[in-house]
């Protein structure tokens, strides 16, 4: 048996759930999980995730996809199919701060993140030995304003064909729109604030100076606009007047870890659909 996930989005109309369920039944499949959401039952936008098992000897994957394409066309749906046994390849980029990287590697090693990691890239060489413990190839790609274009060209040559998505685990370089367009695959970033508040540099200092009572971290897909991409996960914690910017930063590091790994898990388990500048994240 093989397990697959359909992700579907289209204009809402009656009967979509019934047609998808009947399709899976027709090919001797069995639904494991199913979830759907509509922005408005009267011709709103409809989103669906359905996880099911089937026998590829009874219906080969290619035939299943070809037949579902015909069904999806009947209600003008965008759709994807993912096979859960085929793990996504996740490239990791980071700079000096290692708390997000260490948490990702721990959860990956313990089997809590079901991805493959073909390499880790940094513009600093200080954590090479740490990465070597996990037997993951490490690439050191230093960058400056003068070398950024060449560095991104080399970066693209490494990541383009060997990954399904990238994670910026406190990678303190802004990727250019040219790189984002050329890579043309999802890139997940962790931002150390509760977006849309306190964008850009030093968000904990900004939060302290504003006297906030709640701080947060935001994991989001990146776009050509800095800190504006669709949000996948946000985590918050309360702070008081007794905590300065450094104390907020210490507390915030844990929030960053939680938000980023939750976002990676949702993406790698095919639980995220993007719509405009938002996401639908199924449980």
C-alpha positions in Angstrom: 0.0 0.0 0.0 1.1 3.6 -0.6 -0.1 6.8 1.0 -0.8 10.0 -0.9 -2.1 13.4 -0.3 -4.3 15.5 -2.6 -4.1 19.3 -2.1 -7.0 21.0 -3.9 -8.1 24.6 -4.3 -10.9 26.1 -6.5 -14.0 28.1 -6.4 -16.5 26.6 -4.0 -19.5 24.7 -5.3 -21.6 21.8 -4.1 -20.4 18.2 -4.5 -16.6 18.6 -4.6 -16.0 16.6 -1.4 -18.4 13.9 -2.7 -16.6 13.7 -6.1 -13.1 13.4 -4.5 -14.3 10.8 -2.0 -16.0 8.8 -4.8 -12.9 9.0 -6.9 -10.7 7.5 -4.2 -13.4 4.8 -3.5 -13.5 4.0 -7.2 -9.8 3.2 -7.2 -10.1 1.0 -4.1 -8.5 3.7 -1.9 -9.2 4.4 1.7 -9.3 7.9 3.2 -7.1 8.4 6.3 -7.6 12.1 6.9 -9.8 14.7 5.2 -10.1 18.4 5.9 -11.6 21.3 3.9 -12.3 25.0 4.3 -14.2 27.6 2.3 -14.0 31.3 2.5 -17.7 31.5 1.7 -20.1 28.7 0.9 -21.7 30.9 -1.7 -19.0 30.8 -4.4 -16.1 31.4 -2.1 -12.6 29.9 -2.4 -12.5 26.2 -1.5 -9.5 24.3 -0.1 -9.2 20.6 0.6 -6.5 18.2 1.9 -7.2 14.5 1.7 -4.8 11.8 2.8 -5.5 8.3 1.6 -3.9 4.9 1.0 -4.2 2.9 -2.2 -2.6 -0.2 -3.9 -0.3 0.9 -6.7 -0.6 -2.5 -8.2 -4.3 -2.0 -8.5 -3.9 1.5 -9.9 -0.4 2.8 -10.9 0.4 6.3 -9.7 0.6 7.7 -13.2 -2.8 6.4 -14.1 -4.2 7.7 -10.8 -2.8 11.2 -11.6 -4.1 11.2 -15.1 -7.6 10.3 -14.1 -7.7 12.8 -11.2 -6.6 15.5 -13.6 -9.8 14.9 -15.6 -11.9 15.2 -12.4 -10.1 18.3 -11.3 -10.6 19.9 -14.6 -14.4 19.4 -14.2 -14.5 21.9 -11.3 -11.5 24.0 -12.6 -9.3 23.1 -9.6 -5.6 23.6 -9.0 -4.3 20.5 -7.4 -1.2 18.6 -6.3 -0.5 15.1 -5.3 2.3 14.1 -2.9 3.4 10.6 -2.0 4.3 10.5 1.7 7.0 7.8 1.3 8.9 10.2 -0.9 10.5 12.6 1.5 11.1 16.2 0.6 14.7 17.4 0.3 15.3 20.4 2.5 18.4 22.6 2.2 19.3 24.7 5.2 21.0 28.1 5.2 22.2 29.8 8.4 24.7 32.4 9.6 26.2 32.7 13.1 23.3 32.0 15.5 22.8 28.3 15.8 19.7 27.9 18.0 17.3 27.2 15.1 19.8 25.0 13.2 20.5 22.9 16.3 16.8 22.4 17.0 16.1 21.4 13.4 18.9 18.9 13.4 17.8 17.4 16.8 14.3 16.9 15.6 15.5 15.5 12.2 17.9 13.1 13.9 15.1 11.9 16.3 12.7 11.3 13.4 10.3 14.1 14.2 11.0 15.9 10.9 10.5 13.6 8.0 12.8 15.2 5.4 16.1 14.6 3.8 18.9 17.2 4.3 21.3 17.0 1.4 23.5 19.9 2.7 23.8 22.8 5.1 25.1 26.2 3.8 26.5 29.1 5.8 28.2 32.4 5.2 30.3 31.7 8.3 32.5 28.8 9.1 32.2 28.7 12.9 29.8 25.8 13.1 31.4 23.5 10.6 32.4 21.0 13.3 28.8 20.9 14.7 27.4 20.1 11.3 30.0 17.4 10.8 28.6 15.4 13.8 25.4 14.8 11.7 27.4 13.7 8.6 25.7 16.3 6.4 27.7 18.0 3.7 28.6 21.6 4.7 29.2 24.4 2.3 30.9 27.6 3.4 29.9 30.5 1.1 31.2 33.8 2.5 29.5 36.9 1.1 30.0 40.7 1.0 28.3 43.4 -0.9 31.0 43.1 -3.6 30.6 39.3 -3.9 26.9 38.9 -3.3 26.0 38.3 -7.0 28.7 35.7 -7.5 27.9 34.0 -4.1 24.2 33.7 -5.1 25.1 32.3 -8.4 27.2 29.6 -6.7 24.4 29.1 -4.1 21.9 28.5 -6.8 24.1 26.0 -8.5 24.1 23.9 -5.3 20.5 24.2 -4.4 18.5 24.3 -7.6 18.4 20.6 -8.5 19.2 19.0 -5.2 16.4 20.4 -3.0 12.6 20.7 -3.0 12.6 23.7 -0.6 15.0 25.8 1.5 14.9 26.9 5.1 16.6 30.1 6.3 17.5 29.2 9.9 18.6 32.7 10.9 20.4 33.2 7.6 21.2 36.9 8.0 21.4 37.7 4.3 18.6 39.1 2.2 18.1 36.9 -0.8 17.7 38.9 -4.0 14.5 38.8 -6.1 16.6 37.4 -8.9 17.7 34.4 -6.8 14.1 33.8 -5.5 12.8 33.8 -9.1 15.5 31.6 -10.4 15.2 29.0 -7.6 11.4 29.1 -8.0 10.6 26.7 -5.1 9.4 27.4 -1.6 11.8 29.1 0.8 10.8 29.3 4.5 12.2 32.0 6.7 12.1 32.6 10.5 11.7 36.2 11.5 12.3 37.1 15.1 9.2 39.2 15.7 5.4 38.8 15.5 4.9 40.1 12.0 3.7 42.5 10.7 5.1 44.3 13.7 8.8 45.2 14.0 10.1 44.3 10.6 13.7 44.5 9.6 16.7 44.6 11.9 16.8 44.5 15.7 13.1 43.6 16.3 13.7 42.7 20.0 15.1 46.2 20.6 12.2 47.7 18.7 9.8 45.7 20.9 11.5 46.7 24.1 11.4 50.4 23.1 7.7 50.1 22.3 7.0 48.5 25.6 5.1 45.5 24.3 3.6 42.9 26.6 3.8 40.1 24.0 6.7 39.1 21.8 6.6 36.5 19.1 8.3 34.7 16.2 7.0 34.2 12.6 7.8 31.5 10.1 6.8 32.5 6.6 7.4 31.9 2.9 9.7 34.5 1.5 8.9 36.7 -1.5 10.6 39.5 -3.3 9.3 41.9 -0.6 11.2 41.7 2.7 9.2 40.1 5.6 6.0 40.2 3.5 5.5 36.6 2.5 2.6 34.3 3.5 2.7 33.4 7.2 2.8 29.7 8.1 3.3 29.7 11.9 3.5 32.2 14.7 4.3 31.7 18.4 4.0 34.2 21.2 5.0 34.6 24.9 4.2 37.3 27.4 6.9 39.8 28.7 6.8 42.4 31.4 8.4 45.7 32.1 11.1 43.9 34.0 12.6 42.3 30.8 15.0 44.3 28.7 15.9 43.7 25.1 18.4 40.9 25.9 15.9 39.1 28.1 13.3 39.3 25.3 15.9 37.9 22.9 16.6 34.9 25.1 12.9 34.2 25.4 12.4 34.8 21.7 15.0 32.2 20.6 12.8 29.5 21.9 9.8 30.9 20.1 11.9 31.0 16.9 12.7 27.3 17.3 9.1 26.4 17.8 7.7 28.4 15.0 10.3 27.3 12.4 10.1 23.6 13.2 6.3 23.7 13.2 6.4 25.4 9.8 8.8 22.9 8.4 6.7 20.0 9.7 3.5 21.5 8.2 5.2 22.1 4.8 6.9 18.7 4.7 3.6 16.9 5.6 1.8 18.7 2.8 -0.5 20.5 5.1 -0.1 24.0 3.6 -1.9 25.7 0.7 -1.0 29.2 -0.4 -3.7 31.6 -1.5 -2.9 35.2 -2.4 -0.6 36.4 0.5 -2.1 33.9 3.0 -1.8 30.3 3.8 -4.3 27.6 4.7 -2.6 25.3 7.2 -4.5 22.1 7.9 -4.2 20.3 11.2 
